[in-house]
Amino acid sequence: MDDIFVGRLMTSDPYTVTPETLVEDAAQVMLDRDIGSVLVVDEEDGLEGILTTTDFVEIVAESHPKAETAVSAYMSTEVVTATAQDSIRDVADAMIEHGFHHMPVLDDAEGVVGIISTTDLASYLSHVQTSSPS
């Protein structure tokens, strides 16, 4: 697992929204695409934050009555990120340490280039062939 890098497992071309996107619209994208998060980016594809299905628990609980609310009100801004060259072991360790399921993948020149999730890691592990004991 040490020689497999994030770039091999990440979802490239992740779904993104802007900080001004309404949470209702972000939720619809997540439902339509069956995804657990959207990345919040600026005009230059710079990462501003992440909005996950977990964030919607707070959104629903606090919204009385339902209002047009921008993503920036609820997104996480202290985002731990990876690069495509990071080891998946390091990424998995960081996800466990911080208790999250999605990690944006950034490139210094291009900004957001992908996202890796615990589902990506589990899928990889389920396909790894291990030798059975003799």
Secondary structure as a PSIPRED ss2 file (coil, helix, strand):
# PSIPRED VFORMAT (PSIPRED V4.0)

   1 M C   1.000  0.000  0.000
   2 D C   1.000  0.000  0.000
   3 D C   1.000  0.000  0.000
   4 I C   1.000  0.000  0.000
   5 F E   0.000  0.000  1.000
   6 V H   0.000  1.000  0.000
   7 G H   0.000  1.000  0.000
   8 R H   0.000  1.000  0.000
   9 L H   0.000  1.000  0.000
  10 M C   1.000  0.000  0.000
  11 T E   0.000  0.000  1.000
  12 S E   0.000  0.000  1.000
  13 D C   1.000  0.000  0.000
  14 P C   1.000  0.000  0.000
  15 Y C   1.000  0.000  0.000
  16 T E   0.000  0.000  1.000
  17 V E   0.000  0.000  1.000
  18 T C   1.000  0.000  0.000
  19 P C   1.000  0.000  0.000
  20 E C   1.000  0.000  0.000
  21 T C   1.000  0.000  0.000
  22 L E   0.000  0.000  1.000
  23 V H   0.000  1.000  0.000
  24 E H   0.000  1.000  0.000
  25 D H   0.000  1.000  0.000
  26 A H   0.000  1.000  0.000
  27 A H   0.000  1.000  0.000
  28 Q H   0.000  1.000  0.000
  29 V H   0.000  1.000  0.000
  30 M H   0.000  1.000  0.000
  31 L H   0.000  1.000  0.000
  32 D H   0.000  1.000  0.000
  33 R H   0.000  1.000  0.000
  34 D C   1.000  0.000  0.000
  35 I C   1.000  0.000  0.000
  36 G C   1.000  0.000  0.000
  37 S E   0.000  0.000  1.000
  38 V E   0.000  0.000  1.000
  39 L E   0.000  0.000  1.000
  40 V E   0.000  0.000  1.000
  41 V E   0.000  0.000  1.000
  42 D C   1.000  0.000  0.000
  43 E C   1.000  0.000  0.000
  44 E C   1.000  0.000  0.000
  45 D C   1.000  0.000  0.000
  46 G C   1.000  0.000  0.000
  47 L E   0.000  0.000  1.000
  48 E E   0.000  0.000  1.000
  49 G E   0.000  0.000  1.000
  50 I E   0.000  0.000  1.000
  51 L E   0.000  0.000  1.000
  52 T E   0.000  0.000  1.000
  53 T C   1.000  0.000  0.000
  54 T C   1.000  0.000  0.000
  55 D H   0.000  1.000  0.000
  56 F H   0.000  1.000  0.000
  57 V H   0.000  1.000  0.000
  58 E H   0.000  1.000  0.000
  59 I H   0.000  1.000  0.000
  60 V H   0.000  1.000  0.000
  61 A H   0.000  1.000  0.000
  62 E H   0.000  1.000  0.000
  63 S C   1.000  0.000  0.000
  64 H C   1.000  0.000  0.000
  65 P C   1.000  0.000  0.000
  66 K C   1.000  0.000  0.000
  67 A C   1.000  0.000  0.000
  68 E C   1.000  0.000  0.000
  69 T C   1.000  0.000  0.000
  70 A E   0.000  0.000  1.000
  71 V H   0.000  1.000  0.000
  72 S H   0.000  1.000  0.000
  73 A H   0.000  1.000  0.000
  74 Y C   1.000  0.000  0.000
  75 M C   1.000  0.000  0.000
  76 S E   0.000  0.000  1.000
  77 T C   1.000  0.000  0.000
  78 E C   1.000  0.000  0.000
  79 V C   1.000  0.000  0.000
  80 V C   1.000  0.000  0.000
  81 T C   1.000  0.000  0.000
  82 A E   0.000  0.000  1.000
  83 T C   1.000  0.000  0.000
  84 A C   1.000  0.000  0.000
  85 Q C   1.000  0.000  0.000
  86 D C   1.000  0.000  0.000
  87 S E   0.000  0.000  1.000
  88 I H   0.000  1.000  0.000
  89 R H   0.000  1.000  0.000
  90 D H   0.000  1.000  0.000
  91 V H   0.000  1.000  0.000
  92 A H   0.000  1.000  0.000
  93 D H   0.000  1.000  0.000
  94 A H   0.000  1.000  0.000
  95 M H   0.000  1.000  0.000
  96 I H   0.000  1.000  0.000
  97 E H   0.000  1.000  0.000
  98 H H   0.000  1.000  0.000
  99 G C   1.000  0.000  0.000
 100 F C   1.000  0.000  0.000
 101 H C   1.000  0.000  0.000
 102 H E   0.000  0.000  1.000
 103 M E   0.000  0.000  1.000
 104 P E   0.000  0.000  1.000
 105 V E   0.000  0.000  1.000
 106 L E   0.000  0.000  1.000
 107 D E   0.000  0.000  1.000
 108 D C   1.000  0.000  0.000
 109 A C   1.000  0.000  0.000
 110 E C   1.000  0.000  0.000
 111 G E   0.000  0.000  1.000
 112 V E   0.000  0.000  1.000
 113 V E   0.000  0.000  1.000
 114 G E   0.000  0.000  1.000
 115 I E   0.000  0.000  1.000
 116 I E   0.000  0.000  1.000
 117 S E   0.000  0.000  1.000
 118 T H   0.000  1.000  0.000
 119 T H   0.000  1.000  0.000
 120 D H   0.000  1.000  0.000
 121 L H   0.000  1.000  0.000
 122 A H   0.000  1.000  0.000
 123 S H   0.000  1.000  0.000
 124 Y H   0.000  1.000  0.000
 125 L H   0.000  1.000  0.000
 126 S H   0.000  1.000  0.000
 127 H H   0.000  1.000  0.000
 128 V C   1.000  0.000  0.000
 129 Q C   1.000  0.000  0.000
 130 T C   1.000  0.000  0.000
 131 S C   1.000  0.000  0.000
 132 S C   1.000  0.000  0.000
 133 P C   1.000  0.000  0.000
 134 S C   1.000  0.000  0.000
